[in-house]
């Protein structure tokens, strides 16, 4: 069973799971239900998986008997991230958006009742960094332990599977344990650590925060954020020397593929619609995270990509013959008109939705239906998960 972000799980489950994840992971499976109330997400899901039952309702609107009828073995979910993000109010379980998640936790022990359905064998949960130190996580762990699950927690980014995109996320995988004990949980953690290099072979040596990390239950929040602000003397483009060195190191990590491997062939006319307009260049040039086709890094794409600029994802330098340093050097000393002309030389553009999907691990068979706007595509992708990362975790879960 998969649930969507607006229904209490992840739109990623609706958009990037189903046959995409099953195909990538090699695990045979049949999705008995996908649940979401977001009209656009449901439209995209139905277009790609027309034969999968799609429920347009909230999780808490589904009775226990209805869940029992599904007879599912696995739950894939992600509680809405807003209550746990560092830039939000961090309302945690007091935030109304956790209502569906709390409802699932309330239902889970009742599945084990003799007259009702058995507990699902497997659970995978995803959320943003910050969830690992939340009260919601504590309640989740308490519920899983009480129901007899062995579980393990991770912080993983797509760079761990050789994809040049930073998207550090918290994951929990849980398996029904036949001999549940403290020793059993310890054995699961040891197994996870030993198998991690096999599941995520491309460790990002350039940045330790990008390495897959097995979290300790006693200290779940020990992983350093990939987005932590570095201090130091500012160079050009509001970058410090530490920022520049970090990016150079990331681009030298040969275990990660180049951006150009994920780009789509574009006709000149197609590219025009994705170029950053002069007004955006003038206002946000110093804040842009700019990458070239040969780079081995890009920052996390969020649901605001294409609509907002700061902190929503990298942009691509289309004209690589132009040196970026020469464009930004002395930029603050010229008129606005000259500034725009300088910046236009770089031919900076947004990644297309298809290219973002490629960096998110979506197969080429995944398509957006007609009528879904570019901004809606960006928004849905920004709410999604990396298909390859989740697939590898599923392999670890069922192994």
N, C-alpha and C positions, 0 to 999 in steps of 0.2 A: 504494500500500500504506500502511496506517495501523497504528500499533502503540500499545498502551495503556501507561499508566504502570507498572502492575505487571508488564508484560511487557518493559519497557525503553523505552517511549515515553510518550505522554501519554494519560491517560484522556480528555483533551480531544479527541484524535483519535477515540476510540471514541464519545464522547458528542456532541461538537459539530461534528464534521467531516461526512464523507459527503455526503449530499444537501443538508444545511444549508449547508455551505461552498460547494459547487458551485452551489447556487441563488443564494446571496448574491453570489458572485464573478462569476457569468455565464460561468464557464469550463466547457465540456462535459467530463465525466469519468465514469469508471466505477470504483468501488472494487473492486479484485480480491480484497482481503483486509483484514479488521480483526482485530487481534491483542491479546488481553488475558487475564489470568487472574483478574481481579476478578469475582466472581460477580454482584454488583449492577450493575457497569458493563456487563457482558455482557447481563444481563437487560434493562436500559434500551435498549441498542443494538439488540438483537434485536426489541424491541417497536417501535422506530421505523424500523428498516431490515431487515425480515424476509427480504429477497431478497439481502442482501449476505453473502458467506461470512464467518463469524466463527470464528476459531481460538482455542480456549481452551488456550493454551500459552505458554511463555516464548519470547522471541526466540532465545535460545541453544539452544533445543530444536528449532529448525528448520534442517534441513540446506541446504547451498548448492543442491543439486539441486531442492529444494522451492521455493526462492526463484526459481530459473530458470524453473520451470514457470508461475509467475505472469505473467511477461512484463510487468512494470510499468514505467511511465515516471516515476513520482514517488513519493518517500517523504516522509511527514509523520510527524515523531516529536518526542518530548520526553523526554530522560533523566530519571529520578526526580530531583526537586529537592533532596531532603534532604541529599545530599553537598555542596551549594553554598550553602545558606541561611546567612545571617549568625548566626542564633540556634542553628544546629546545630553539630555537631562539625567541619564542613567537611573531611571526610575525602577529598573529591575522588576521584581514580581509585583510591585505596586502599579506598574504601567498597565493600563487596560489591554495593551496589545499582547500581553503574555497570557491572556485568558484562555486561548485555545491550547497553548502549551500546558498550562496547569490542568486543563480538562483531560488531556491525554495522560498525564501523570496520575490523575485521579482514577481514570479508567483502567490503567495497566494492571494493578493488583486484582481487580475484579475479573479479569480474564481467566485467572487461575481457579475460580470458583468451580466446584464439581459440576454444577448444573449449567455452567456457561462454557464459552470457548476457551481453549488452552492459550497460554501466553505465546506471542510470536517468538520464534527462535533467535532472530537477529534484529538489531536496531542500529541505525546509523544516524547521527545527528551532527549538524554543522551550524556554526555561528561565527560572528566576528571575534577578533581578539578583544578580550574584556569579559566575555561570557565565562571564561575559566575561573574568574574570581568573583562571580556573582552568586547571589542567594538562589537564583534559578538553577544554577549548576549544582549547588549543594542539595537542593530538593531533588533534582534529577538523580544524583548519585545515591541519595538515601532511598529513593523509590526503587532503583535498579537493584541495589543491595538487598532490600527487603523482598524483592520478587525472585531472587536467586540468580541474577545475572553476573557473569564475569565481564569486566569492561576495561577499556584502555582509552586514554585521551592523548591527542596529538595536536601539535601546531605544524601545519604543512602549507607550503607555497608551491605553485606550479613550476618554479625553477627546479624543484626536486625531481621532476620528471623531464627535465631538459627543455621546458617551455620558457621563452624569455619574457615572462610576465610575473610581477610580484603581486600576490594575492594571499597574504598570510591569513589563515583561518583556523579556528578551533574545530576539531572533529572528535567525536566520541563514537566508538564502536562497542557494541555489547552483544554478548552471546549467552544463551541459556546454558548454565553450568549444571551438569548432572551431579557433580560432587562439589557443591559450593562451599568454600571455606576461605579463610585468609590465605592459606597456602595456595589454594587454587587461583586466587586473584594474583598472587605473587608470580605464579607460574605463567599466567597469561601475560603479565607485564614483561617477564623475561623473554617469552616467546616473541612478543611484539618487537622488543629491542633487537633480538637476534635476526628477525626476518625483515626489519626495516630497510637495510641496504638492498635486499633483493626486490622489495616492492618499490622503493624510491632510489634507484641506482645513481642518479646524477645529483650528488651533493654539491651545493653552491659554495665552493671554497672561498669565494671572494667576500661573502657576507654571511657571518654565522647565523644571523637572524633568519636567513632563507633556508637553513637546513631543517629537514623534518625533525621534530623534537617529540620524544615521548614524555608527556607530563607526569610528574609525580603527584599522586592523590593528596599527599600532605603539603605540597607546595605547588599548586596548579598554575600560579601566575608568574612563574620564574622566567618565562621566555621573553627576551627583549623584543620590543616592537620594531618591525622593519621600517616604520614611518617616524621613528623617533627623531626629533630635531637635532641636528648636529651643530655644535657651536664652532666658531672660528672666524678668521678674517674673511670678509666677503670679497669674492673676486667679481668677475663680470656676471651678469644675469642673476644677481642675488644668490650666487652659489659660493659656498665656502671652499677652502682648499680640501677639507675633508670630504665634502660632497663630490668634488671633481675626482678625487682619488678613488672614492667608492665606486663611482660610475666607470672609471677606467678599469678597475679590478673586475667588475661585473662583465664588462665587454671582453675581457681576456679569458674568461672562464669557458674553455672549449667544450665542457660537458653540456653547455646550453646552446641550443640552436640559434641561428641568426633570425632577426625579424623578417628578412626577405623571404624566408621559407614559408611565411604565413600570409604574405601579401597576394592579392588577386591581380591578374593582368587587367590594366585599366586603360581605356581609351582617353585621349586628352579631354574630350567633352565630359566624360564621367568624373574626372578628377576635379573639374571646375566647381562642382556643387559641394565638394568637401574641403575646399581651400578656406583657411581662416580669413574672414573679411578684414579690411583695413582697420575698422573701428575696434575689433577684438585685438588685433596686433598692437595697436597703439596703446591700449589700456592694460593688456595682460602679458606683453612680450617677456617681461622680466620674470614672470611666474611660471611660464610654460616649461613642461618637461619635454625636451625635444630629443627624438631619437632618429637615427639613420637606418637604412635597410640592413647595414652590416652590424648593427648593434646586437647585443645579446641580453638586452634588458628593456623593460617598459614598466610603468607604474600601473597600479590597479585601476581598472575601468569601472566606474560607478554608474548608477542609474542617471546621473546628471550629465553624462558625457554628451557633447554636441549642443547642450543647452547652457551649461556653465563651463568655466574654463579651469579655475583654480582647484587643484586636487581631485579632478575627475578622470584623469587618464592622460597618457602621453600623446603627443602629436608627432607626425612624421615629416622629416625634412625631405622634400621632393627633389630639390636641386642640390645634389651632394658635391657639385663642383665648387659651390660657394662655401668659403670657410666661415663657420658660425662665429668664431672669435672676432673675425674682421668686421662682421655685421654689427655685433654688439659693442665693439670698442668705440668709445666716444659717442654712443647713441644719445646720451643725455645732453650732449653739447649742440645738437642740431635742431632744426625746426621740426614741427610735427610732420610736415609734408616730406621732408628729407628722411625722417625717421621711418615713415611708412614705406618709402621707396627702397630703403635699405632692407627692411624686414621682408618685403615682397620678393626679394632676390632668393630667399630660402625656399620659397614655395611650400610653406608649411600647410599641412592639411590634417584633417581628422582621419583616423583609421575608419574604413567603411564598416558597417555592421557585419558584413561577411568576414572581414579581417579580424574584427574583435571576436567573432564566433570561432574563427580558426585558433586564435590565441587562448580561447576558453576550452579548446579540445573538442568542439562539435564536429561531427563527420560532415563530409560534403553533401550527404543526402539530406541534412537538415536544411529546411527552407522556411522563409517567412511568406505567409500568404499575401496576396494582393490586398491593398487597402490598409495595411499596417504601415504607418509613417516611419521615416528614418528615426525620429526622436523616440517613438514607441519601441522600435527595435533596440535602440541603445538602452532605453530604460529597462526593458525586459532582460537584456543581456547583463546589465549591471546588477540585477537582482539574482543572477544565476550563480551556478557553481562551475568549477572546472571539471569537465567530464572525465578527463584522464586521472586526475587526483582521486575523485570519488571511486572510479573503477578500481584503482590500485588498492584503496582502502577496503573495498568490498572483497577483493581477492584475499586480503589479509584476514578479513572477518570470517569468511567461510572456510579458510584453510584449516 
